[in-house]
């Protein structure tokens, strides 16, 4: 089940700065899950 919400508490501001604009848009608009390997590759986790 997907809920149409937008990132809050600064997530909409911070996410593009971490992963880049196009990746942030894809993550926010599609709601697709991100694997651990993909999160590591784009700098979302360390």
N, C-alpha and C positions, 0 to 999 in steps of 0.2 A: 504494500500500500504506500503510495506516495502522497505527500501533503504539499500543496503549493504555497510554500513560505519562502521568504528571502532571508539571507544571513543577517543576523542581528548582532548587537554588542560589538560593533566594529568589524565584523567578519566581511561585510561588503567592501570595506575600505582596505583591510589587511590582506585578504586572500589574493587579489590581483598583484599585489606587491611581492608576494611570496612565490606564487606559481606562474605568474604572467596573466595577461588580460584574457587571451583566448581560452586557456585552460580553466581559469576562474569562471568565465561565462559558461563553459560546458558543464562544469561541476554544479553551478548554481541553477542552471536552466533545465538540465536533464535529470538531476537527482540520482544519477548512476553511482553505484558503489565504486570506491577507489581501492584497489588492492594495496597491500603493504609495500610491495615492490614499486608500484607506480607512485605512491606517496613519497617514498624515499627518493626516487628518481627526479621528481619535480621539486624537491626541497620542502615538502609539507611536513615531514618528520625527519628527525636526525638519528 
